[in-house]
Amino acid sequence: MLQKLKIENCPTCDSRDLAELPFAESYHLPTFKAEHEVRVSLCNHCGFFFQAEPLCQTELDRYYSNNSSLRTTEIAVVDKEIFRQQASFMAAAITLAGKSLLEVGPDMGQFLDFLREQFGCRTFFSELNQHACAHLKRTGHQSVFDSSAADTRFDIVVMRHVLEHIVQPVQYLCELRERIVDTGILFLEVPDLSFLDSDTSGISFEHVNYFSPATLTRVLDRAGFIIVRQEHALNREYPVARHRVLRMLAVKRSFETKNALLRHIERQRNAITDRVEQELRKLPTGAKIALYGASWLAEKVLKQTGIGSHHLIGIFDKDERKQGGLFCGIQVFDPAEIPAKNPDLLLITSSFEEEIVNYLHVIGYSGDAIPLSALSVCDYNSEQ
């Protein structure tokens, strides 16, 4: 009897608020000499769509290990074009040349061949099918299960049309995350359920999960990844996936606790305070100081530094509604008055740095002007 897994919690959000849809389709599985009925559920909480009672992962692995589907080493013109698109998508986040790369489920390894030939990648594979594994080894790709690769961590991990086959995607990605270097990336491509039209894939026995951008984002987040790039693609001439596909690049999230977030907030706060205090210490007694921009950053500078104990002559701002009034108790002036008031130090507390610097040149201001970007510099490497 086939070993099945009853899904009682949503694989993406753990909600138990599931609705089984009135749909059932039977498949004959020659590997098991048995029938398998596919039924599907929808999570009412997050909208994830998945098989209600898939085969357990060990049964699925046995199925893929002995699957009799035709496997070919031929590469069509459309294959090469898709490979170029996928490589270009990855190259937007990481330099491919010479990188160590693991592909999960590479079939006969055509994409691995392409990456090795085009970019000199050191290629590894994780493949269940016995026939495909033998071919991959013959063509010089290394199995991740070899003892020599047991501790290898990779710059790039590729999962093209694999995650939809994994019963517990969050758990699987958590384990895979440990095989990626801290500066590495994960490349995913899955069928795309963003749109429900004639170009959207249907139900398949092999697909236990059906992702949209929202649900795939949730899975990656729970597994400790941050998405850095995403795109929708469609190539009706591509025999492997004629339907819509969703591509994502993700990196490992660098923090897991609230303490890390608190440290980040404190670093940012200290960066502003320390930078301003550093500039103030350089000034001679009685030097005139002003801010350009009556903004939230100006408020931080006024409240979190000792600038108030110096000769602060005012704040300049182009917003006529603010001119003539007070900001945190400080007079706000028209920037046209800067030459007349001639501050020795002007802290630019506005996001429009380039425009302000250009304006200062136009009006002939020759004093020191320190922009926002310099105020918020924070050295994260110092704590590594």
N, C-alpha and C positions, 0 to 999 in steps of 0.2 A: 504494500500500500504506500502511495506517495506521502511523504512527510510534508505537511503544510503548516504555515504559521498564521494564526489568527491575529490580525492587527487590531488591537483594542485602543491604542493611543496613536494619535497622528504622528507620523515619523518626523515631521518638521517642528511641531509646536507642543507635542505631548497632550494635546486636548483629547478628551474622551467624547466630545460632542461630535460624533460622526454620523453621517447619513449614508446607508448603503443604497446605491441607485438600482432601479429596476432593470438591470442589464445582466445577462449571462451569456458566455460564449464558450463552447467546448473545443478543446484542442487534443488531437492524438499525438502522443509523444513516443516515437519509436524507441528512443533510448530506454524508456521504462516499460514499454509495451502496455501503456495505460492511457486513460483519458484524464484530462485536467480541465476543470471548469473555472473560467476566469470571471470573477465578480469584482465590482469596483465600489469604492467608497469616496465620499467627499467630506473633508473637514469643514464643519460649519463655522469654525473659529477663524481659520487662516485661508481656507479655500483650496487646500492641497488635495490633489486627485491621485488615487493610488489603488492598487489591488487590495481587496479586502482579505483574501486568504491566499497569498502567494505560496509557492513552494519555499521551504526553508532554504537558507543560503547554501547549506551543504548539498542539498538536492540540485539546486541550480548549478553549483560548481560541477557536479558530476555530469549534468546535462551538457554544459559547455565543454567539458573535457573530452567528451566523446561525440560531440555534435558532428553530424555528417554533411553539413552545409558545404557547398562547393567553395574551395579556397584557391585563389589564383594569385600568381605573382605579377600578372600583367598590370601595366599602368596606362590608363587612357589619358588623352589630352585633358579631359575634364578633371581627372584625378590630380594632375600636376597643377592645374589652376587652383583647385581647392587647397592643395598643400601650400601653394604660394600665399594664398589669402590667410591661412591659419598661421603660417610662419610670420607673416607681416604683422598680424594681430599680436602675436607674442613679442615680436621685436620692438613694439611700442613701449614695452615695460622693462625689457631686459636684453642685453646684448647676447645674441645666440652663439657667436663664434667660440668654439672650444668648450662650451658648457657641458656639464654632466646632465644627462636627460633620461628620465624614466618614463616610458609609456605603459600605461595599464591597459591591457586588452588591445595590443597592436595588430592582431590577426597575423598576416604574413609579413608585416613590418615595412610596408611600402613607405609610410610616413617617416619611420626611423631611417630608412635608406636615404630618403630625400634630405633630411636634416643633417645626416652624417656627411653626405656628398657636398651639400651647399654650404654648410657652416662648420664642418669639422667637429660636430658634437660627439661626445663619448656616450654611446647609446646603451641603455639597459631596458629590459622588458619584464613585465609581469603578465603572463599569458597562461590560460588554463588548457586550451586545446593542445593535445599531444602532437598532432601533425604540424601545427603552426610553431610550436616550441622547437621541434626538431629543425625546421627550416630556419628559424631565427638564429639558432646557434650555428648552423652551417654558414650563415651569411655574416657572422662576426659580431652579432649583438649578444650581450651578456645577460643571463638571467639574474634577476634580483634575488632569486632563491639560492644561487650559488654561494658556497661558504665564503668565497673571496669578496662577495658583495654584501655580506650580511650586515656590516656596519656602515655601508656607504650612505651618505646623505647627498641629495641631488639639488642642483641649481634650478631645475625645471622638472615638474611632474605634469604629464599630459594624460587627460582622460577624455577621449573623444568617443561619445556615445557609449559610455560605460556606466555612469552614475544612475541612469534610469533602470539598470539591471540589478542594482544593489538594494537588498531588502531593508537594511538599516543604514541609510546614507550618512547620518550624522556620526555614528560610531565608526564607520569605515573611514570617513575623512579625518576624524580625530587620530586614528592610527596612522593614516598616510601622512598627516601633518608632521609627525616625528621624523619622517624620512626626508624632509625638505630643509635645506640650510636656512638660516634666519633671513638672508637676503634673497631667497629664492621665490619662485612663483608657481602657482597652480593654474593650469589651463584646462578649462572645462568646455565641452560642447555637448548639448543635449537637445532633444526635440523640444520645440517651443510652443507652449500653450497660451501665449499672449493673445493670440487671435484664434477664433473658432470659425474657420472657413475651409474652402476646398484645399488649401495648402497646409492645413494642420494635420499632423499624423493622427491615426486612429488608434484603437486598442490593439495591443499585441500581447501574446502570452509572455514574451521575453521581457517586456517593459513592465516593471512593477511600480514605477514612479513616473508621474507626469508633471513636469516642472513649468512654472511661469517665472518671470524675473523675481517676483515677490517671494515665492516659496523657495526658490534656489538661494536667494539672498539670506533667508532665514536659516536654511540648512548650513550655509557657509559660516554665518555668524556664530551659530551654536557650536560649530567645529573649530572656532578660533581663527577664522579668516576674515579679511577685509577685501571687498571687491574694489579693484582699481580701474577696470575697463570692462565694458559690456557692449555687445552689438547683436542685432538680429540679422540673420542671413537667410537667403532663399536661392537655391539653384535647382530648377526643375530638371536639368539634364544630368544631375549627379545621381547615379544609380544607388549609392549607399544611403543617401538621405535626400530624397526629392522634396521633402516637406520643409517647413520652417525650422530653423535651428537657432538656438540661443548660445552665444559664446560669452564666456566670462574669464577674466584674469583675476586672481586673488593672491594676496600676500598674507603671511602669518601675522596675526594681531600680536603686538608687542607687549600688551598688558592684559592681565586677567582679574585684577582686583581693584576695589575702590581706592586703595592706598596709592596705586600707581596713578590714578586720575588726580588724586589730591596732590601728589608730588608734581604732576604736570602743571596744575593750576598755580602752585606755589612758585615753581620755576619761572613761569611767565610773569608773575607778580614781581618777583625779585629781579628779573631781568630789566624791567622798566625802572624800578626803584634804583638799582645799582648804577644803571647807565646815567640816569639824571644826576644822581649824587656825584658820580665821577666827573661830570661836566661842571657841576657847581664848584667842586674843589679846585678846579683850574682857574677860577675867576678871581681877580683882585678884589679887594674890599671896595664896596660901593658900585660894582659893575651892575649895569642895567640888564634885566632879564625880561623876556616877553614870550608868550605862546602864540602860535598861529593856528587857529582852529578851536572854537568853543565846542568841544566834542567830549565823548565819553573818555577818550584817552587824556584829554586835558583835565578832566575831573579826577582821574586816577593819579596823574602827576601832582595835582594840587593837594590831594588827600593823603597820598602814600609817601611823599618825599618831603624834604625840609625846604622846599623852594620858597615857601611863604616867609621864611626868616631872612631872605635875601631881598634885594631891591627889585621887586616885581612891578613893572610899570604898566602891565595890562595884557589883554588878549586881543589879537587881531582876527577878524572874521569877515568874509565877503557877504555873509547873509545880512541884508539891511535890517531884518527884523531883530537881530541880536545887537546891532550897533547902537551905542548910547545907553545900553542896559548893563546889568550886572550878571556875571556867570560865576557861581560859587563865591560871590562877594567881590569879584574882580571886574573892573571896568572893561567893556568890549569896545574896540575902535575899528574904524574903517582901515583896511590894509594900506590905503593910499597915504596914511599918516606915518608909516614905518620910517621913511627917510628923516622926517622931522624929529621923531622920538629917538631914532637911531639906537636900538638896543644892542648891547655888546654880544648877547647870546639870544638866539631865537629858536625855540624848540617847536618843530612843526608837528602839531598834534592833530593832523588831518590825514585822511587816506589819499588826498589828491596831491601827493608829494611832487611829482614832476611838474604839474601846472604851477604849483606854488614856487618852486625853485626858479622856474622860468620867469615868473612874475617878479621875483625879487631881483633878478638880473635886470629886468626892464626898468624897474624903478630906481635902480642904482644902489641897492642895499649891499654893503661890503662887509658886514659883520658875520659872525659864525651862525650857520643855520644847520641844526641837527634834525633829520627827518624821522618820521614814525618808525620806519624799518630799522633804523639804527637803535632806536629806543627799546625795541622788542626782541633784539637778538638774544637767543638762549642757547647755551652750549650743552646739549644733551649728552655728548660724548664724555663729558667730565665725570659723569656718574656711572659710566659703564664699567 
